[in-house]
Amino acid sequence: MTTFPSTNLHDVQHLLKAQRWAELRAVLAQWPDPELADLLAALNPVERVLVFRLLPRSISNTVFAYLNHDEQYELLSQLNNDETRQVLADLNPDDRTQLFEELPGQVTQKLLNLLGPEDLREARQLLGYPEESVGRLMTPDYIAIRPDWTVAQALEHIRSRGSDSETINLIYVTDANWRFLDALELRRFILADPQQPVEALMDNAYVVLSAFDDRERAVNAMRRYDLPALPVVDSDGILVGIVTFDDLFDVADEETTEDFHKGAAVAPLRGSYVETGVAELVRKRVPWLLALVFVNIFSGAAIAAYEDTIAAVVALVFFLPLLIDSSGNAGSQAATLTVRALAMGEVRARDWHRLLSKELIVSLLLGLAMAAAVALLAFFRAGPEVAMVVALTMSLVVIVGSSIGTILPLILQRIGFDPATASGPLITSLADITGVLIYFSLATWLLGLG
Amino acid sequence: MTTFPSTNLHDVQHLLKAQRWAELRAVLAQWPDPELADLLAALNPVERVLVFRLLPRSISNTVFAYLNHDEQYELLSQLNNDETRQVLADLNPDDRTQLFEELPGQVTQKLLNLLGPEDLREARQLLGYPEESVGRLMTPDYIAIRPDWTVAQALEHIRSRGSDSETINLIYVTDANWRFLDALELRRFILADPQQPVEALMDNAYVVLSAFDDRERAVNAMRRYDLPALPVVDSDGILVGIVTFDDLFDVADEETTEDFHKGAAVAPLRGSYVETGVAELVRKRVPWLLALVFVNIFSGAAIAAYEDTIAAVVALVFFLPLLIDSSGNAGSQAATLTVRALAMGEVRARDWHRLLSKELIVSLLLGLAMAAAVALLAFFRAGPEVAMVVALTMSLVVIVGSSIGTILPLILQRIGFDPATASGPLITSLADITGVLIYFSLATWLLGLG
């Protein structure tokens, strides 16, 4: 449940057409910022600029930050230079960094030129950090105080600087050279004796990130320590900014979506699936599909090698999809469980051993269960000998498929690749090759077809 | 980078054996809470209880909350009743609810009996909410003020109640009947004129949840509005608690892990993969594996129906894995993209149309690309006629597989099921059936084998 405006899109469009500006302003004033962003996204470009210009400045910059990057870019291209300068100057530094990251280089250059010298220096500095680093996520807007100040002086400083800072719930203590010393919750100051020195509140219990850390470290730190903001230092220990939980939550969502896509052999998309165009989708899906066609040729070749066996007992082909699919399914399960556990940091180096031996036992049990299920069918369809081949094959291919699914991500991680590359399609294609080989060689051997 | 204690596990174990309690206490005092939890998890049960008892009470309850539920349960079973009572009483209400949720009913009952009457009433109330509801996540520890108070009175109240509340960065305004009116950031009070009435600060811009809402709504609200805590009301609009971002982040992680597992046809696990035992893994993986064996029988039956065709042109079998795998791979891609987009709330009802038509175009292009890739191989291996059959089949099965992958999650969502049930293994098994039918019927028709 949220506060919903009593008007809607059509009302707004009606007021726009009728040019009833004052009324429209009053209506818009009731809308929460994210709903205003949705409204802007739903309007056509002409209407959008009109509405944006009607918003009071204090609101328009927050609303702008809620738009996605394509929408931001579209809107900026319709505003004149002065308006653009204003929007950019009002944006929080971390939102500004993210916008610039997404735009083509020339556009970014043009926009940078519209910034005032202070903002320009800051923007350049933030963009100077490596992609996907903590530095790119941080905002330099935080509140810092000295340890020798009293609590009363600190509160006064907080009062005077409060509206500039992205968060004032966490106050950072630095020395005269801005070197980071400690992080303190605002509540400590409210609850403390105003004449105490800040130093008395310090407890040296803090978590701090490096601006050059990968952003996933920041996400994991937030997960672990439950802090709504984390301080960021450079290589000299100077406090250069903070990252807030909302940005880290967005990063976690992005990284998770990437993992989902990789798990299905799709190269990560730039934006949301609904908004991705045909060209990008083809470009991001076809590489693995073609690569796997190549892998699947080996399954075909394996089958070709056993053409005589197939010709002799055509009934064997009936069970082929069932067997190799089961191998791939069990392998997909194992791979997904392993990749997700690795991504959540649940697997330490010493767990590999346990994981693998556990998987061997589990897949043995799964294989036996499934062999029992198909043995009966095979018996009635093709006789006892084929039934034996099928049951034996099922047990083996489930174990082999599961083992591939568990081992491949671990190996990828060990050699420095993303374990999520061990996608379902890759595992199933590999399981197909081994499945075919196992099935037909067992059949050839046990049915005396050699 | 975090503050790491200068001692380690072995040092601690050494001090334990030597019974150097005072020294050990001093050492432990330097450790941050999550690291203490890790330490406890790494010790054996006897050592663990000893260390836990050495911790000052103010720290031991926070550390306890960092343990996972199995570890919490193990520790509790070793403490005596008085110690257990103390641990439970000190736990935050939301952490307590989560612990009780995970324990067997009898154990929960026994633990509830150790609570004081206040805590018992509260625990019962929280557990009274439906599973996976917002009510189960919330804590009743928040700070509420009246609109007619002055800012100074409010700050005084905050000072006196501050240490009890889970968060004081957000202050909630209620009327005399505890009916929710507004949510205000603490910073507003710091920055405001102390003689103003609270009412003057109110802006009626808030987001509120119902205790009966599904917890996913809470997660999405946090994503959207970037708030570190959200107020929760009951059906009468009475403020009953708050949910904080750290708990919602954990919920998001859990729900995501569930989606990953479902996407691979694994029923969601109770805890982490590394700690899940063989029995539970088999139990959670075998149902879908068996169900899919059943589905795959249809592929087998389809092949059996074309035994004559296969016998006539055995070379056709060479391409079978390649074709049906490609269909399944394209389908897995489509399904994963669709399911993830649905989970992130990116797909509105009116997008379905666009999604489906886009997928048709994309899969046509993918199919043509892959048909071109295999046509040459088929030509050299089996002649122009088989090459034509293979190329035509490839184009068709990629389109059919992708369509199944896109449509199935949407249909599942429409009829009220979890779209994530459209797992990779399910999609590939369905794609196999259609792939076999298309391939062999095309071959029979075009090669005149009917």
Interface residues (C-beta under 8 A of the other chain):
Chain A: M1 T2 T3 P32 P34 L155 I158 R159 G162 S163 I168 N169 L186 R187 I190 L191 N204 A205 Y206 V207 V208 L209 S210 D213 A221 M222 R223 R224 Y225 D226 P228 V233 F245 D246 F249 D250 A252 D253 T256 T257 D259 F260 H261 G263 A264 A265 V266 L269 S272 Y273 V274 V278 L281 V282 R285 V286 W288 L289 L290 L292 V293 N296 I297 S299 G300 A301 I303 A304 E307 I310 A311 V314 A315 V317 F318 F319 L320 P321 L322 I324 D325 S326 G328 N329 A330 S332 Q333 A335 T336 L337 T338 R340 A341 M344 E346 V347 D351 R354 L355 K358 I361 V362 L365 L366 A369 M370 A373 V374 L377 V398 G424 P425 T428 S429 D432 V436
Chain B: M1 T2 T3 P32 P34 L155 I158 R159 G162 S163 I168 N169 L186 R187 I190 L191 N204 A205 Y206 V207 V208 L209 S210 D213 A221 M222 R223 R224 Y225 D226 P228 V233 F245 D246 F249 D250 A252 D253 T256 T257 D259 F260 H261 G263 A264 A265 V266 L269 S272 Y273 V274 V278 L281 V282 R285 V286 W288 L289 L290 L292 V293 N296 I297 S299 G300 A301 I303 A304 E307 I310 A311 V314 A315 V317 F318 F319 L320 P321 L322 I324 D325 S326 G328 N329 A330 S332 Q333 A335 T336 L337 T338 R340 A341 M344 E346 V347 D351 R354 L355 K358 I361 V362 L365 L366 A369 M370 A373 V374 L377 V398 G424 P425 T428 S429 D432 V436
